[in-house]
Amino acid sequence: MQAFLIRWLFNAVAVYVAARIVPGVRTPDFVGAIVAALILGVVNAIIRPIVLLLTLPVNILTLGLFTLVINTLMLYLVAWIAPSYLQLSGFGAAFLGALLITIISAVLSRVIAG
């Protein structure tokens, strides 16, 4: 349970930082980032594996780069589910936001959680 809470906090920080850095990614405040991170975690746990499996041939052909598009679509899904907590202005903003969220979350997990 503690590992889940730590990853959730890392994702919330990543969403908040992405909203502050990437133009076109907006969240009202840190509480909104926490809610968006929770929804993103649920979407990544339930829907993302199914989409990855269905797009496996494309992912193999692109040497895994299509995963970036899938991450972008998952972020779009979160913005569609909870528009009051996360807003995206377009695909470019969503792509950069998803990329930044992935990098920040991975770095925090690696540095802090070990």
Secondary structure, 3 states (H helix, E strand, C coil): CHHHHHHHHHHHHHHHHHHHHCCCEECCCHHHHHHHHHHHHHHHHHHHHHHHHHCHHHHHHCCCCHHHHHHHHHHHHHHHHCCCCCEECCHHHHHHHHHHHHHHHHHHHHHCCC
